[in-house]
Amino acid sequence: MSKPNMSRLHNAIDLLGKLVAFDTTSKNSNLGLIHFVRDYLADYGIESILIHDETGQKANLLATIGPKGVPGIALSGHTDVVPALETTWESPAFELTERDGKLYGRGAADMKGFSACALAMIPELVKRDLEIPFHLCLSYDEEVGCIGVGSMVDHLAAMDTPPRLAVIGEPTNMKVINGQKGKYSMRVGVTGTAGHSSFAPNHVNAIEYASRAINLIAEQAREFEENGPFDEDFTVPHSTMLTTTISGGTATNVTPEYCEFTFEIRHLPDHDAEAVIAGLQATIMDTLDAEMKAKADDTGFSFEKIFSYPGMGDCTDAEAFSYVSNIIPEISGKVSYGSEGGVFEKQGNIPSIICGPGSIRQAHKPNEFIEISQIEECLEFLDALTNQAIAA
């Protein structure tokens, strides 16, 4: 790969500063950033499609550079970031600051660095005689459950010639991730009956029944650990299941009337999480819920899905991957954290890899940073991908 020229590097850093300056914490609108990117692309004659959420306050952006009617490459990044508590930062979180070869700012690594690099390539892409197109895909609300990307993937999949491959630019230190776990998150409500604790046998204790359900979750987790299914390419080579939050009760002398807890399953790409959760629910309803209702009709369990996203399988044996196999950096395996790659693959039938600048260890932390050398390496990769698109 050839080294990126300095003007392109400076352009990428400048663009990253502009992107970081938009506070796109998931609770906020991302339209300021989206409109900035739309106008930037329009300056190069590139039309953008905006796909809004139902509130009209957030949007995905999809733009195609290059010929139509040919399957191309999707470059995917999310625009939202996790909250930044300014008092824990050494410099303003939404102002890009350079120190010792590092660029500090919320989203610098996760994952506005990749988006800035992709945008910095635009002046070059529009000048080249591309034989395949690039699809720039910027989504909203990835950090709260990959909520926004689905509508954009539907749009891509409905094209006459959908992308042959998606590159998800999450921070991987520019190593290729070829698989990720999916996630299914649930909220469980347990309603009992309240009363003076001295008459506890006459009441239905919501916390005690919740704890029995939580034990069933722990038993299922042990079953995964002991009997699989397994994929040794993951650091944790099996699906996991755990309770993540719990609250309940009102006073030390009152039988708890209500308890609520959340749990999640992080599952291997081909492990059917819905079937696991359906089986758990059936067991709880047939045993614990039935036992509660035998004591009081208006007691029992309720279940609510919080969010889910699918896992991403290994596409390194697919024809789509062979297109970039000669230019990709090192393949480093599979990860248990999530990205939008599973949505591209499962919902859009678009093979995907995860590869982007920066370290996931910097994500979601105070003083988040990306090394300038990672920006350089990402530009090298995108430049090589551009040359491949010309020679296609």
N, C-alpha and C positions, 0 to 999 in steps of 0.2 A: 504494500500500500504506500502511496506517496504521501508525504507530509502535507498538511493543509497549508495554503498560503496564509501569511500573517493578516492580510485584510479580512479574509474569511473568519479567522479566529477572533479578531477584534469585533467583527460584526456579530458573531455568536455571543460573545461576552456582553456586548451592548444590548442585544436582544434579550439575553437572560436577565439583565438588569431591569429592562422594561417589563418583562413578564413577572418577575418577583415583586415589582412595585404594586401589582394588583393583588389586593388581599382577597384571594379566592378560597378562603376557608370554606369548608363545605356548607356551612349555614348561610353563606352569603351568595349573592348573584355572581355569576362569572361573565356577565355580558360585557363588562368593560374590556376584559382581556379578549374575549371572542371578537368584539368589534374592532379592536386594535389589530388582531391577526387578519381579519377580513379586509381591512383597509390596506394593510401591508401587502397582502397577496394581490389586491386589486391594482396596486401600483405596478405590478408586473404582468397585468393582464389576465390574472387568474381569478375565476369566479368561484365563490364559496357558497355552499349550501348550509344553511343553519337549520338545525332540527331542535325546536324548543321543547321544554317540558310543559306540563299542563298549566303551570303558573305563569309562563312566559318570562320568568326571571332567570332561567338558565338555558343553555343551548349547547349542543354539539356542533362542531364545525367539520365539514367534509369538503375537501378541495382536491381536484385531480389535475396533475401536471403531466402532460404527455398525450400520446394518441389514445383514441377511444377504440373499442372493439378488440382490445388485446388484454389478456389477464396480466395485471401488474403487481406491484408491491405496496402494501398498506404500511404506513409509518404511524404508529398509534401512541398517543400520549394523553394523560388525563390532566385537566386544568386545575382541579381542586387540590387543596392542601389541608393538612391537619392544623388545629389551632396552635398559635404561638403565644406563650405567656411572656410578654416583653421583659418583665423584671428578671427573667432567667437568662436573657441574652446579653452578650457583651457588646453587641451593636444592634441597630434597629433591624427587626426581623424581616420587614418588607422593604428594605433598602440594601441592594447588593453591595457588599463590602469585601475588598480584596486584602488579604493578609497572608504573607508567606506562601504565595503560590496557590492559595485557596480562595474560593469565592463563597462568602457566607450569606445566607438568606433563606427564609422559609420557602421550601420547594426547589431550592437550587439543585439538590440531588433527586428529590422525589416530587415531580419528575420534570420540572421545567427545563432542566439542562438539556435533555433529549429534544424537547420541542424547540428550544432555541437553536440547537444544531441543525435540525431539519429546516427551520426557517432560514438559517444562514446559507443553506444550500440552494435556496430558490433562485437567486440571480444566476447561478451556474446552470441549474436545471432548465430554465427557460431559454438559454442560449444553445443548449445541446440538442442534437437530433435524436431524441429518445425513440427507441423501438418498442419499449413497454412503458406504461404510465406508473407514476407514483401517486398514491392516494394519501393525503395528509388527513389524519383523523384525530381530532381533539375532543375529548368527552368531558362530561361533568359528573360529579358525585361518585367517583371511583372509591374514594376513601370511606364511604358509608355504605358499601355493598355493591359496587359496580352497577349503580342504578341507571346511569345515563346511557351507557355504551350500547345497550340492546337495540335502541331505535336506530342508531347509526349502522350497526351490523346488519340489521334488517334491510336498510337502504343499500348497503354494499352487496348483500346476497341477492337482491332483486335486480342488480345490473345484468345486462346481457352477457357481460364478461366480468364476473367478480374477481377480486384479487386472487392470485395464486398462492400468496404467502403474506402473513402479517408479522411485522417486527414490532413487538411491544417494548417500548423504550424505558422500562423500569430500571432502576440502578442495579447493575450487575458487575460493575468494574469492567464493562465491555466483554465479559465472557458470556457465552450463549447458554441459556437455561432451556432445557428441552422437555420440561414437564413441571407441573405444579399441582398441588392438591386443591380440591374444591372445598367449599364451606357451606354449612347449613346452620343457621342460628335460630333458636326458638325461645319463646317466653312462655312460662307455665304459671298459671294462677291456681291457687288451692284455697277453696272457701270452706271454712269450718263453722263452728258456732262459738260465740263468746259467752263467757260466764265467769263467776268468781272461781279462782283457782282451787279453792277448798272443795269445790264440787266437780273437779276435773273429770271423773269417770262419767258424769252426766253430759259431757260436751264432746265435740269433735275438734281435736287439736290440729289446726291447719299446718303448723310447723312440723309436727310429728309425721303427718302423712307426706308432706313435702320431702322430709328427710328420707323416708322409705323410697320415694320415687328417685331421689338423688342416688341412693344406694343401687338402684337398678341401672342407672346411667353408669355408675362406676363399675358394675359387673360387666356391662357391655364393653366398656373400655378395656377391661382386663381380657375379655374374649378376643378383641382385636389384637391385643399385644401378644397373646399366646397362640392364636390360631389364624391370624391374618384376616384377609388376604395380605400378601407382602409384595413390596417392590423395593429391592435393596439399593436402587439408585437414589432413594430418598434418605436423608439423614435419619429421620424417624420413619422406618420402612413399612409402616402400617397406618391405617386410619386411626384417629384419636377422637375421644369424646370426653367432655368434661363440663361440670357445672362452673359457671363463670361469675354470677352474682346471685345474691339472695337477700331478701328483706321480709320482715313480718313481725307480728306482735305489737301490742300497744303499751303494756305495763307488766311488771313482774308478778302481779297478782291477778292477771286476767288470762283465761284460756285463749290462745290466739285464734282469732276468727279468720284471718287471711294471711297468706304467705305467697310470695312471688319469687321465682328464680328463673334464671336464664341458663341455657346450655348450648353448646355447639358441637358439631362433628366436623372435623377436617378430614376429608376422605380422599383416598386414592382416585385418580381420574376415572377409572372404570368401576368403582365401588358405588353401588346404588344407595345413596344417603337417604333418599325418600323412603325406600323400602325399610331401612333400618329404623327410621323415626316412626313410620307407620306401625312397625312391629312393637316398638316401645310403647307407643300410645295405646295400642290394643291391650297390651299386658297391664298397663296402669288402669285403663278403664274397666277391664274385666275383673281386676282384683281390688286395687285400692279404692277406686271410685265407687265400685259396687258396695264395698264394705262401708264407706262413708254414708252412702245413700240409705243403707239399711238402718243407720242410726238417725239420720235426718235428711229429708228429701231435698232440701235446698242447699246441700253441700256438694262438693266434688271438684273435679279438675277441669281446667280450660287450657287450650293450647293455641298459641299464635306464632305464626312464622314471622320472624323479624326481617331476615333477608337470606338470600343464598346466591352463590355463584358456582359455576361448574369448574371442575378440574381441567387441566390442559394436558393432553397426551403427548407422547413422543412422536414428532413428525420427521425425525432425522432420516428415516428410511423412505420418506415420501418423495415423489418426483419434484414437488415444489421446493423441497429443501436442497435438492441437488443443484438447483439454479444458483444458490448462494454458497454452497459448501466449500468452494475453492477460495472464498474471500473472508469467510467468517472467522472471528477470533476463536479461542479455545472453547470447547464444550465442557462445561463444568458440572453438569448433572441436573438434578431436579430439586425443587424447593417446596417447603410446606406453606409458605405465605402465598397470598393471592395476588392476582392481576386480572386484567381484562382478556388475557389470552384464551382462557377457557370459554368465554362468551363468543369470541371470534370462531373458535374451533367447533364448539357444540351447537351454537345457535346459527352461525353463518356458514358452517362447513368450510372454513378457511384455515388451513394449517398455519400454526403460529409458533414463533420462538420468542423468548424474552431476552433482550440484549440492549443495554443502555449505559450511559456514563454515570459514574458516581457509585457510592457504596450504600447498600441497604442498611448498613449499620449506622449511617448518618440520618436515616429517615426518621421522622417523628420526634427528633431530639432538639433541645435548645442548641443554638449555634450550629445548626445544620450547614454543611458546606459541601462543595464539589471541588476537586482539584482541577486546576487549569489543564494539567496533562490529560485528564479524562475527557475534557472538551476536545482537545487535540485528537485524541484517539478516536472519539466518536466521529469527528469530521473526516478522519482518514477512512473509516469504515463506510460512511455515506458517500464519500468520493469514489471509493472502489465499487460500491453498489451502483453509482451513476455510470461509471465506465462499463460495468457489466450490462446495464440497461441499453447502452449505445451499441454494444457488441452483440446484443441478443439477436 
